[in-house]
Amino acid sequence: MASPAADPAPDRIPDSVADSAIVGGGMVGATLALALGGAGFRVALVDRAPDTVLLSDQHDGRGSAVALGSKRVLAALGVWDRLAGAAGPILDIRVSDGPSRLFLHYDHRDVNDEALGYIVENRHLRRALAEALAACPLVTRRAPVALAQLERTECATLRLSDGSALTAALVVGADGRESAVRAAAGIALTAWRYEQTAIVCTVRHERPHRGVAHERFLAAGPFALLPLKDPHRASIVWTESNRHVDAMMALDDIAFSREMTRRFGDSLGALAVEGRRWTWPLGLHHAARYVDARLALVGDAAHGIHPIAGQGLNLGLRDVAALAEVLVDARRLGLDIGSLPVLERYQAWRRTDNVALLVATDGLNRLFTTDLAPVRLARDLGLAAVNRLPPLKKLFMRHAMGLLGDLPRMTRGERL
């Protein structure tokens, strides 16, 4: 079945027909809806969360690292201009191994770029995406509603929890680790849990962070301090052993802040928790395939990694840029956007990058949580060696910035 043609200037998209139905209206799903809607596709965005929950300051408490390549995607979709006042630039990254005096230092001036990336609180990114979606007439948001049943023949038919139905040439699962779309397609998942939990919060500190992101590897896992726009505020991602998490979360704010400062050190003065704390159990997962007939998976529906490198959202946005490019090119050629040959191009394009980072983050987490003296010495010498080899260090920096490999057009700053 050929993809239905988009109306030239519709006043309203029919509830029951779309070129693409995206299940999951989080940051990755919303970005894909904007990309496709801006390229002339009729898009139905189905989400379980009502707007009031999605846009709440208390939604999840997290901040996201937005690599330079991901910033270009958001800029191409008109989202970044809405975020500029809330994005804290990462000018330097300092990686250290516990109390060791050896470290790895990344400086944005070494690669002649404005910044290595940005830290954006998720609440700001969600709001910017919601504003952009409201201005995109080809996207219809259906919420709060869940996928109840999925049928795929010559088209994809989605039966929703409110009793309505949608028909589309393609259904995209952007509905997270417990993806209903992936389950409906019978796609297997390789997954395991780490014996770790991320404690997430915002802190205020006495001295300005000067745009420096810190990642300190401790026995229980990495402790990351990520600079926000306010020079005296930062987002904390504290990886702790599962057996100690409840005790840490039970501490009052003063004792909890003291424990954070003890782990991070006093280079910024005392850390003081600001607002709520959240916990997120950590794990790894990867779908056996990203596509099936009339179906594609993006973001956490397809893969999930340890937050050790802060690359989870960036992988999802690269999925978005690649899938949108594949679909736009297919439609220009008159191809069926839901056909397997079209969708397999997306899978082949993204699988290598995702698997490589999945393996790398898993390996780094295991390496830096090993407390054997020879291993500690080897990794400390490794950090110091990379720090003293500018060509290798620049290569790692460009990769972390999302600027290496076979990049989609939007990540190169080009239009679809």
C-alpha positions in Angstrom: 0.0 0.0 0.0 1.4 3.4 -0.9 1.6 6.0 1.8 -1.5 8.3 1.8 -0.8 11.7 0.3 -0.9 14.6 2.8 -3.6 17.3 2.4 -2.1 20.6 1.1 -3.4 22.7 4.0 -5.8 20.7 6.2 -7.8 22.5 8.9 -7.8 19.3 10.9 -6.3 15.9 10.4 -9.0 13.1 10.3 -8.8 11.2 13.6 -8.8 7.8 11.9 -6.2 8.2 9.1 -2.5 9.1 9.2 0.7 8.4 7.3 2.4 7.5 10.5 1.0 6.7 14.0 3.6 7.2 16.7 2.9 5.5 20.0 4.7 7.3 22.8 4.8 11.1 23.1 7.9 11.5 25.2 10.9 13.5 24.0 11.9 11.0 21.3 8.4 10.4 20.0 7.5 14.1 20.0 10.7 14.9 18.1 9.9 12.3 15.4 6.3 13.6 15.2 7.8 17.1 14.5 10.3 15.9 12.0 7.6 14.0 10.0 4.9 16.6 10.4 7.3 19.3 9.2 8.1 17.1 6.1 4.5 16.9 5.1 3.4 13.6 6.7 0.1 13.3 8.6 1.1 12.1 12.0 -1.0 10.8 14.9 0.8 11.0 18.2 -0.6 8.6 20.8 0.4 9.0 24.4 -0.7 7.5 27.7 0.2 10.6 29.7 -2.1 13.6 29.8 -0.6 17.0 29.1 -0.9 18.1 32.7 1.4 15.2 33.8 3.8 15.5 30.9 4.4 19.2 31.5 4.6 19.1 35.2 7.8 20.2 36.9 7.6 17.0 39.0 7.4 14.7 36.0 10.8 12.9 36.5 13.3 15.4 37.8 16.0 14.5 35.3 18.2 16.6 33.0 19.5 15.3 29.7 22.8 15.7 28.0 22.2 17.1 24.5 25.2 16.5 22.2 26.0 19.0 19.5 24.6 16.7 16.8 21.4 16.4 18.8 21.2 20.2 19.2 21.3 20.4 15.4 18.4 18.1 15.1 16.4 20.2 17.5 17.4 23.4 15.8 16.3 22.0 12.4 12.9 21.4 13.9 12.5 24.9 15.5 12.8 23.5 19.0 16.2 24.8 20.0 15.3 28.5 19.8 12.7 27.7 22.5 15.3 26.1 24.7 18.3 28.4 24.3 17.5 30.2 27.6 17.4 27.0 29.6 20.3 25.1 28.1 23.6 25.0 30.1 26.6 24.6 27.8 29.2 22.0 28.6 32.5 23.7 28.1 34.7 21.1 29.7 34.3 17.5 30.9 36.5 16.1 33.7 36.6 12.4 34.3 38.3 11.0 37.4 38.6 7.6 39.1 37.8 8.1 42.7 40.6 9.6 44.7 43.2 9.1 41.9 45.2 12.2 40.9 45.1 11.0 37.2 42.2 12.2 35.1 40.9 12.8 31.6 40.0 16.4 30.6 38.0 17.4 27.6 38.0 21.1 26.6 35.6 22.5 23.9 38.4 24.7 22.6 40.4 21.7 21.6 37.8 20.9 18.9 37.0 24.6 18.1 33.3 24.2 18.8 30.9 26.4 20.8 30.4 23.7 23.4 30.8 19.9 23.8 27.1 19.7 24.4 24.4 21.1 26.7 22.5 20.1 29.8 18.8 20.7 29.6 16.3 19.9 32.3 13.7 17.5 30.8 10.8 19.7 31.9 12.1 22.5 29.6 12.7 20.2 26.7 9.2 18.7 27.0 7.6 22.1 27.1 9.6 23.3 24.0 8.5 20.2 22.1 4.9 20.7 23.2 5.0 24.3 21.9 6.4 23.3 18.6 3.9 20.5 18.2 1.0 22.9 18.9 2.3 24.9 15.9 2.5 21.9 13.6 -0.9 21.4 11.9 -0.1 17.9 10.5 0.4 16.4 13.9 -2.6 15.3 16.0 -1.9 14.4 19.6 -4.2 11.7 21.1 -3.9 11.6 24.9 -4.4 10.2 27.5 -4.9 7.0 25.6 -3.1 3.7 25.3 -2.6 1.1 22.5 -5.0 -1.8 23.1 -4.5 -3.8 19.9 -2.3 -3.6 16.8 -3.1 -5.2 13.5 -0.8 -5.1 10.4 -1.8 -6.1 7.0 -1.9 -3.7 4.0 -1.9 -1.0 6.7 -1.4 -0.7 10.4 -4.6 -0.5 12.4 -4.3 0.7 16.0 -7.2 0.1 18.4 -7.0 2.4 21.3 -8.1 2.2 24.9 -10.8 4.8 24.4 -12.5 2.6 21.8 -11.3 4.6 18.8 -9.1 3.3 16.0 -6.4 4.7 13.8 -5.2 3.5 10.4 -1.7 4.4 9.1 0.9 3.2 6.6 3.4 2.9 9.5 3.3 2.6 13.2 6.3 3.7 15.2 7.0 2.5 18.8 8.5 5.3 20.8 6.9 4.0 24.0 9.9 3.1 26.1 11.4 0.0 27.6 8.0 -1.7 28.2 7.0 -1.0 24.6 3.4 -2.1 23.8 4.3 -1.8 20.1 7.3 -4.1 20.4 5.3 -6.6 22.4 2.4 -6.6 19.8 4.9 -7.4 17.1 6.4 -10.2 19.1 9.9 -8.8 19.0 12.3 -10.4 21.5 14.2 -8.3 24.0 17.6 -9.0 25.5 17.7 -7.3 28.9 19.3 -7.4 32.3 19.3 -5.2 35.4 22.4 -3.9 37.0 22.7 -4.0 40.8 22.6 -0.3 40.7 20.1 2.6 40.9 20.5 6.1 39.8 19.6 8.8 42.3 18.6 11.9 40.5 18.2 15.4 41.9 19.2 19.1 41.4 21.7 20.7 43.6 22.8 24.2 44.4 26.5 24.8 45.1 28.6 27.7 46.5 31.1 28.2 43.7 30.2 28.6 40.0 30.6 25.4 37.9 32.0 27.4 34.9 30.3 25.0 32.5 32.4 22.0 33.7 30.7 18.6 33.8 32.3 16.1 36.2 32.1 12.3 36.2 33.7 10.7 39.1 33.9 6.9 39.1 33.3 5.3 42.5 33.1 1.7 43.7 29.3 1.7 43.4 29.2 3.4 40.0 29.7 6.9 38.5 28.8 10.1 40.2 28.0 12.8 37.7 27.6 16.5 38.2 26.1 18.2 35.1 26.1 22.0 34.8 22.8 23.7 34.4 22.2 27.2 32.9 22.4 28.8 36.4 26.1 28.8 37.3 25.3 27.7 40.8 23.0 24.8 39.9 23.7 21.4 38.6 21.9 18.1 37.9 23.2 15.1 39.8 23.1 11.5 38.6 24.4 9.4 41.4 24.8 5.7 40.7 24.5 3.7 43.9 24.4 0.1 44.9 20.9 -1.2 45.2 21.5 -2.3 48.8 22.3 1.3 49.9 19.7 3.2 48.0 16.9 3.0 50.5 19.1 4.2 53.3 20.4 7.2 51.2 16.8 8.2 50.2 15.7 8.0 53.8 18.2 10.7 54.9 16.9 14.2 55.5 18.1 16.9 53.0 21.0 18.0 55.2 22.4 14.5 55.7 21.8 13.6 52.0 23.6 16.8 50.9 26.5 15.9 53.1 26.8 12.4 51.6 26.8 14.0 48.1 29.5 16.4 49.0 31.6 13.6 50.5 31.5 11.7 47.3 32.1 14.6 44.9 34.5 16.7 47.0 34.5 20.4 47.9 35.8 22.0 44.7 32.4 23.7 44.3 31.8 24.1 48.0 29.1 22.3 49.8 26.3 20.7 47.6 22.7 21.3 48.8 19.9 19.3 47.4 17.1 21.5 45.8 13.6 20.0 45.6 12.7 16.4 45.2 14.9 13.3 44.7 14.1 10.5 42.3 15.4 7.0 41.8 15.7 5.0 38.6 16.7 1.3 38.5 19.4 0.8 35.9 19.6 -1.8 33.3 20.5 -2.6 29.7 18.1 -3.8 26.9 18.2 -4.3 23.2 15.5 -5.4 20.8 16.3 -8.3 18.5 15.2 -6.2 15.6 14.0 -2.6 15.1 11.6 -3.1 12.3 8.9 -5.4 11.1 6.2 -5.0 8.4 4.6 -1.5 8.8 6.5 -1.1 12.1 9.6 0.6 13.5 11.1 1.1 17.0 13.0 4.2 18.1 14.6 5.2 21.4 14.1 3.2 24.5 11.6 0.9 22.7 14.6 -0.4 20.7 17.5 0.0 23.1 18.5 1.2 26.6 22.0 1.8 28.0 23.7 2.7 31.3 23.7 6.4 31.8 27.5 6.3 32.4 28.1 8.4 29.2 24.9 10.4 29.2 24.1 9.2 25.7 20.6 7.7 26.0 18.6 10.6 24.6 21.2 11.3 21.9 20.9 7.7 20.6 17.2 8.2 20.4 17.5 11.5 18.6 19.8 9.9 16.1 17.2 7.2 15.6 14.7 9.9 14.9 17.0 11.7 12.4 17.8 8.5 10.5 14.2 7.2 10.4 12.8 10.5 9.3 15.4 10.8 6.5 14.7 7.2 5.3 10.9 7.9 5.2 11.2 11.3 3.5 13.5 9.8 0.8 11.2 6.8 0.3 8.2 9.0 -0.2 10.1 11.2 -2.7 10.8 8.0 -4.7 7.1 6.9 -4.5 7.9 4.0 -2.2 5.6 2.5 0.5 7.0 3.9 3.8 5.7 0.9 5.7 7.4 -1.7 3.5 10.2 -3.8 4.9 12.8 -2.9 2.3 12.4 0.8 3.3 12.4 0.1 7.0 15.4 -2.2 6.9 17.5 0.6 5.6 16.8 2.4 8.9 17.6 -0.7 11.0 20.9 -1.3 9.2 21.8 2.4 9.6 21.2 2.6 13.3 22.0 -0.9 14.7 25.8 -0.6 14.6 25.9 2.7 16.4 23.5 1.6 19.1 25.1 -1.8 19.7 28.6 -0.2 19.8 27.6 2.3 22.5 25.6 -0.4 24.4 28.7 -2.6 24.6 31.0 0.4 25.5 28.8 1.7 28.3 28.3 -1.8 29.7 32.1 -2.5 29.6 32.9 0.9 31.2 30.5 0.3 34.0 32.0 -3.1 34.7 35.5 -1.9 34.4 35.1 1.1 36.8 33.2 -0.8 39.4 35.9 -3.4 39.7 38.0 -2.7 42.8 41.0 -4.9 42.1 44.3 -2.9 42.5 45.8 -4.0 39.1 42.5 -3.0 37.4 42.4 0.3 39.1 46.0 1.1 38.1 45.4 0.1 34.5 42.3 2.2 34.1 43.9 5.3 35.8 46.9 4.9 33.5 44.5 4.6 30.6 42.7 7.9 31.5 46.1 9.6 31.8 47.3 8.2 28.5 44.2 9.4 26.5 44.6 12.8 28.2 48.2 13.1 26.8 47.3 12.0 23.3 45.5 14.9 21.6 44.5 13.1 18.4 42.9 10.2 20.3 41.3 12.6 22.8 39.8 14.6 20.0 38.4 11.5 18.4 36.6 10.5 21.6 35.3 14.1 22.0 33.9 14.2 18.5 32.2 10.9 19.1 30.7 12.1 22.4 29.4 15.2 20.5 27.6 13.0 18.0 29.7 14.2 15.1 31.3 10.9 13.9 30.1 8.1 11.7 27.4 7.9 9.0 25.3 10.8 10.2 21.8 11.7 9.1 21.3 15.0 7.4 19.7 16.8 10.4 22.7 15.9 12.7 24.9 17.6 10.1 22.8 20.7 10.3 21.0 20.1 7.0 17.3 20.0 6.3 15.4 16.8 5.5 
